[in-house]
Amino acid sequence: MVHGIIASAEFLMVSGERKSVKPLLFYCNTMPLMSIADQRRLTFLRNITCSTNLILSTLGRLCDYDYRSPAAVYNINCVHVRNSYIKSAAWSSFTECL
């Protein structure tokens, strides 16, 4: 597995063409930084909104507009979804772009 990743990286560096690094990120089992940041922001806002603390949940509902924009990118329709669903939606959105 590691040899294949190194070979892919060498191919991207040696070839004179501009290639996308998305396949390399996919084989390394990681996502682009913006996808990771969106995923963490969504899980953070979801955790605040679903908190049992009244102040935090109220603040989370007031920040609903911060949630809707990245959620629309990953086709997430509701704040009350599990964190694992947010992570899988971000990953599937990344793999569809390949």
Rosetta blueprint (number, residue, H / E / L):
1 M L
2 V H
3 H H
4 G H
5 I H
6 I H
7 A H
8 S H
9 A H
10 E H
11 F H
12 L H
13 M H
14 V H
15 S L
16 G L
17 E L
18 R L
19 K L
20 S L
21 V L
22 K H
23 P H
24 L H
25 L H
26 F H
27 Y H
28 C L
29 N L
30 T L
31 M L
32 P L
33 L H
34 M H
35 S H
36 I H
37 A H
38 D H
39 Q H
40 R H
41 R H
42 L H
43 T H
44 F H
45 L H
46 R H
47 N H
48 I H
49 T H
50 C L
51 S L
52 T L
53 N L
54 L H
55 I H
56 L H
57 S H
58 T H
59 L H
60 G H
61 R H
62 L H
63 C L
64 D H
65 Y H
66 D H
67 Y H
68 R H
69 S H
70 P H
71 A H
72 A H
73 V H
74 Y L
75 N L
76 I L
77 N L
78 C L
79 V L
80 H L
81 V L
82 R L
83 N H
84 S H
85 Y H
86 I H
87 K H
88 S H
89 A H
90 A H
91 W H
92 S H
93 S H
94 F H
95 T H
96 E H
97 C L
98 L L
